[in-house]
């Protein structure tokens, strides 16, 4: 399976912060926002990743992430000249997807808790899989309606009267039919290629699975100034309480077997003296003690 990390958009809800750097390069506590969705992909075993952003911001992502070899992955960078909906990513990345299944993650979505995505990536075989997360304000999101047996009946984007409290977070898994579906998608009244329309098409075909995320799972959408602050506070609390880092792609790549212990040592040694370097050194030392 291949991965798409969508880090485009105008970031207008974060203005004037986005005059300095794109939304997905803003800090979430001690790391750039993009580290968090990238870590989710790596934890799920995704090694071929297409990062989509604006022509203005792509050089910054190249500078930050390079070709991916330092993480044991490969990056393909693609331009989104104008934001025309989430589903536009599949048109931009069509040649990257090729004949493979693909997962798309939004660059401003942060996930924490459990191995549900790891299992989803490894077990996925056909159709589409999305997730349902219970929220108190479903009218802000795409909302899934379920029948009495827990099967999805409909998906509505930002409904005035939501038929459930289950919102669809920004992580989607699709088989290769997504290429044809995205190619034939029509813009919505908002003028965008809606991801909800993609999911509705899979639902119409009887090929959509919606997995509800448990109460112990956390989903944070860091697309506004308030949610940016809330996400930073959440990450800080977890890291200080548990002594681990959330959204650390180097650690994820090492634990996934993408990096050797020596490569992890080399990555840490190349960093300036800081808490992040000290953490990676501790990860390496722990691995040596347990080997």
Secondary structure as a PSIPRED ss2 file (coil, helix, strand):
# PSIPRED VFORMAT (PSIPRED V4.0)

   1 X C   1.000  0.000  0.000
   2 X E   0.000  0.000  1.000
   3 X E   0.000  0.000  1.000
   4 X E   0.000  0.000  1.000
   5 X E   0.000  0.000  1.000
   6 X E   0.000  0.000  1.000
   7 X C   1.000  0.000  0.000
   8 X C   1.000  0.000  0.000
   9 X C   1.000  0.000  0.000
  10 X C   1.000  0.000  0.000
  11 X C   1.000  0.000  0.000
  12 X H   0.000  1.000  0.000
  13 X H   0.000  1.000  0.000
  14 X H   0.000  1.000  0.000
  15 X C   1.000  0.000  0.000
  16 X C   1.000  0.000  0.000
  17 X H   0.000  1.000  0.000
  18 X H   0.000  1.000  0.000
  19 X H   0.000  1.000  0.000
  20 X C   1.000  0.000  0.000
  21 X C   1.000  0.000  0.000
  22 X C   1.000  0.000  0.000
  23 X H   0.000  1.000  0.000
  24 X H   0.000  1.000  0.000
  25 X H   0.000  1.000  0.000
  26 X C   1.000  0.000  0.000
  27 X E   0.000  0.000  1.000
  28 X E   0.000  0.000  1.000
  29 X C   1.000  0.000  0.000
  30 X C   1.000  0.000  0.000
  31 X E   0.000  0.000  1.000
  32 X E   0.000  0.000  1.000
  33 X C   1.000  0.000  0.000
  34 X H   0.000  1.000  0.000
  35 X H   0.000  1.000  0.000
  36 X H   0.000  1.000  0.000
  37 X H   0.000  1.000  0.000
  38 X H   0.000  1.000  0.000
  39 X H   0.000  1.000  0.000
  40 X H   0.000  1.000  0.000
  41 X H   0.000  1.000  0.000
  42 X H   0.000  1.000  0.000
  43 X H   0.000  1.000  0.000
  44 X C   1.000  0.000  0.000
  45 X C   1.000  0.000  0.000
  46 X C   1.000  0.000  0.000
  47 X C   1.000  0.000  0.000
  48 X E   0.000  0.000  1.000
  49 X E   0.000  0.000  1.000
  50 X E   0.000  0.000  1.000
  51 X E   0.000  0.000  1.000
  52 X E   0.000  0.000  1.000
  53 X E   0.000  0.000  1.000
  54 X C   1.000  0.000  0.000
  55 X H   0.000  1.000  0.000
  56 X H   0.000  1.000  0.000
  57 X H   0.000  1.000  0.000
  58 X H   0.000  1.000  0.000
  59 X H   0.000  1.000  0.000
  60 X H   0.000  1.000  0.000
  61 X H   0.000  1.000  0.000
  62 X H   0.000  1.000  0.000
  63 X H   0.000  1.000  0.000
  64 X H   0.000  1.000  0.000
  65 X H   0.000  1.000  0.000
  66 X C   1.000  0.000  0.000
  67 X C   1.000  0.000  0.000
  68 X C   1.000  0.000  0.000
  69 X H   0.000  1.000  0.000
  70 X H   0.000  1.000  0.000
  71 X H   0.000  1.000  0.000
  72 X C   1.000  0.000  0.000
  73 X C   1.000  0.000  0.000
  74 X E   0.000  0.000  1.000
  75 X E   0.000  0.000  1.000
  76 X E   0.000  0.000  1.000
  77 X E   0.000  0.000  1.000
  78 X E   0.000  0.000  1.000
  79 X E   0.000  0.000  1.000
  80 X C   1.000  0.000  0.000
  81 X C   1.000  0.000  0.000
  82 X C   1.000  0.000  0.000
  83 X C   1.000  0.000  0.000
  84 X C   1.000  0.000  0.000
  85 X C   1.000  0.000  0.000
  86 X C   1.000  0.000  0.000
  87 X C   1.000  0.000  0.000
  88 X H   0.000  1.000  0.000
  89 X H   0.000  1.000  0.000
  90 X H   0.000  1.000  0.000
  91 X H   0.000  1.000  0.000
  92 X H   0.000  1.000  0.000
  93 X C   1.000  0.000  0.000
  94 X H   0.000  1.000  0.000
  95 X H   0.000  1.000  0.000
  96 X H   0.000  1.000  0.000
  97 X H   0.000  1.000  0.000
  98 X C   1.000  0.000  0.000
  99 X C   1.000  0.000  0.000
 100 X C   1.000  0.000  0.000
 101 X C   1.000  0.000  0.000
 102 X E   0.000  0.000  1.000
 103 X E   0.000  0.000  1.000
 104 X E   0.000  0.000  1.000
 105 X E   0.000  0.000  1.000
 106 X E   0.000  0.000  1.000
 107 X C   1.000  0.000  0.000
 108 X C   1.000  0.000  0.000
 109 X E   0.000  0.000  1.000
 110 X E   0.000  0.000  1.000
 111 X E   0.000  0.000  1.000
 112 X E   0.000  0.000  1.000
 113 X C   1.000  0.000  0.000
 114 X C   1.000  0.000  0.000
 115 X C   1.000  0.000  0.000
 116 X H   0.000  1.000  0.000
 117 X H   0.000  1.000  0.000
 118 X H   0.000  1.000  0.000
 119 X H   0.000  1.000  0.000
 120 X H   0.000  1.000  0.000
 121 X H   0.000  1.000  0.000
 122 X H   0.000  1.000  0.000
 123 X H   0.000  1.000  0.000
 124 X C   1.000  0.000  0.000
 125 X C   1.000  0.000  0.000
 126 X C   1.000  0.000  0.000
 127 X C   1.000  0.000  0.000
 128 X E   0.000  0.000  1.000
 129 X E   0.000  0.000  1.000
 130 X E   0.000  0.000  1.000
 131 X E   0.000  0.000  1.000
 132 X E   0.000  0.000  1.000
 133 X E   0.000  0.000  1.000
 134 X E   0.000  0.000  1.000
 135 X C   1.000  0.000  0.000
 136 X C   1.000  0.000  0.000
 137 X C   1.000  0.000  0.000
 138 X H   0.000  1.000  0.000
 139 X H   0.000  1.000  0.000
 140 X H   0.000  1.000  0.000
 141 X C   1.000  0.000  0.000
 142 X E   0.000  0.000  1.000
 143 X E   0.000  0.000  1.000
 144 X E   0.000  0.000  1.000
 145 X E   0.000  0.000  1.000
 146 X E   0.000  0.000  1.000
 147 X C   1.000  0.000  0.000
 148 X C   1.000  0.000  0.000
 149 X C   1.000  0.000  0.000
 150 X C   1.000  0.000  0.000
 151 X C   1.000  0.000  0.000
 152 X E   0.000  0.000  1.000
 153 X E   0.000  0.000  1.000
 154 X E   0.000  0.000  1.000
 155 X E   0.000  0.000  1.000
 156 X E   0.000  0.000  1.000
 157 X E   0.000  0.000  1.000
 158 X C   1.000  0.000  0.000
 159 X C   1.000  0.000  0.000
 160 X C   1.000  0.000  0.000
 161 X C   1.000  0.000  0.000
 162 X C   1.000  0.000  0.000
 163 X C   1.000  0.000  0.000
 164 X C   1.000  0.000  0.000
 165 X C   1.000  0.000  0.000
 166 X E   0.000  0.000  1.000
 167 X E   0.000  0.000  1.000
 168 X C   1.000  0.000  0.000
 169 X C   1.000  0.000  0.000
 170 X C   1.000  0.000  0.000
 171 X E   0.000  0.000  1.000
 172 X E   0.000  0.000  1.000
 173 X E   0.000  0.000  1.000
 174 X E   0.000  0.000  1.000
 175 X C   1.000  0.000  0.000
 176 X C   1.000  0.000  0.000
 177 X H   0.000  1.000  0.000
 178 X H   0.000  1.000  0.000
 179 X H   0.000  1.000  0.000
 180 X H   0.000  1.000  0.000
 181 X H   0.000  1.000  0.000
 182 X H   0.000  1.000  0.000
 183 X H   0.000  1.000  0.000
 184 X C   1.000  0.000  0.000
 185 X C   1.000  0.000  0.000
 186 X C   1.000  0.000  0.000
 187 X C   1.000  0.000  0.000
 188 X C   1.000  0.000  0.000
 189 X C   1.000  0.000  0.000
 190 X C   1.000  0.000  0.000
 191 X C   1.000  0.000  0.000
 192 X C   1.000  0.000  0.000
 193 X C   1.000  0.000  0.000
 194 X C   1.000  0.000  0.000
 195 X H   0.000  1.000  0.000
 196 X H   0.000  1.000  0.000
 197 X H   0.000  1.000  0.000
 198 X H   0.000  1.000  0.000
 199 X H   0.000  1.000  0.000
 200 X H   0.000  1.000  0.000
 201 X H   0.000  1.000  0.000
 202 X H   0.000  1.000  0.000
 203 X H   0.000  1.000  0.000
 204 X H   0.000  1.000  0.000
 205 X C   1.000  0.000  0.000
 206 X C   1.000  0.000  0.000
 207 X C   1.000  0.000  0.000
 208 X E   0.000  0.000  1.000
 209 X E   0.000  0.000  1.000
 210 X E   0.000  0.000  1.000
 211 X E   0.000  0.000  1.000
 212 X E   0.000  0.000  1.000
 213 X C   1.000  0.000  0.000
 214 X C   1.000  0.000  0.000
 215 X C   1.000  0.000  0.000
 216 X C   1.000  0.000  0.000
 217 X C   1.000  0.000  0.000
 218 X E   0.000  0.000  1.000
 219 X E   0.000  0.000  1.000
 220 X E   0.000  0.000  1.000
 221 X E   0.000  0.000  1.000
 222 X C   1.000  0.000  0.000
 223 X C   1.000  0.000  0.000
 224 X C   1.000  0.000  0.000
 225 X H   0.000  1.000  0.000
 226 X H   0.000  1.000  0.000
 227 X H   0.000  1.000  0.000
 228 X H   0.000  1.000  0.000
 229 X H   0.000  1.000  0.000
 230 X H   0.000  1.000  0.000
 231 X H   0.000  1.000  0.000
 232 X H   0.000  1.000  0.000
 233 X H   0.000  1.000  0.000
 234 X H   0.000  1.000  0.000
 235 X H   0.000  1.000  0.000
 236 X H   0.000  1.000  0.000
 237 X H   0.000  1.000  0.000
 238 X H   0.000  1.000  0.000
 239 X H   0.000  1.000  0.000
 240 X H   0.000  1.000  0.000
 241 X H   0.000  1.000  0.000
 242 X H   0.000  1.000  0.000
 243 X C   1.000  0.000  0.000
 244 X C   1.000  0.000  0.000
 245 X C   1.000  0.000  0.000
 246 X C   1.000  0.000  0.000
 247 X C   1.000  0.000  0.000
 248 X C   1.000  0.000  0.000
 249 X H   0.000  1.000  0.000
 250 X H   0.000  1.000  0.000
 251 X H   0.000  1.000  0.000
 252 X H   0.000  1.000  0.000
 253 X H   0.000  1.000  0.000
 254 X H   0.000  1.000  0.000
 255 X H   0.000  1.000  0.000
 256 X C   1.000  0.000  0.000
 257 X C   1.000  0.000  0.000
 258 X C   1.000  0.000  0.000
 259 X C   1.000  0.000  0.000
 260 X C   1.000  0.000  0.000
 261 X H   0.000  1.000  0.000
 262 X H   0.000  1.000  0.000
 263 X H   0.000  1.000  0.000
 264 X H   0.000  1.000  0.000
 265 X H   0.000  1.000  0.000
 266 X H   0.000  1.000  0.000
 267 X H   0.000  1.000  0.000
 268 X H   0.000  1.000  0.000
 269 X H   0.000  1.000  0.000
 270 X C   1.000  0.000  0.000
 271 X C   1.000  0.000  0.000
 272 X C   1.000  0.000  0.000
 273 X C   1.000  0.000  0.000
 274 X C   1.000  0.000  0.000
 275 X H   0.000  1.000  0.000
 276 X H   0.000  1.000  0.000
 277 X H   0.000  1.000  0.000
 278 X H   0.000  1.000  0.000
 279 X H   0.000  1.000  0.000
 280 X H   0.000  1.000  0.000
 281 X H   0.000  1.000  0.000
 282 X H   0.000  1.000  0.000
 283 X H   0.000  1.000  0.000
 284 X H   0.000  1.000  0.000
 285 X H   0.000  1.000  0.000
 286 X H   0.000  1.000  0.000
 287 X H   0.000  1.000  0.000
 288 X H   0.000  1.000  0.000
 289 X H   0.000  1.000  0.000
 290 X H   0.000  1.000  0.000
 291 X C   1.000  0.000  0.000
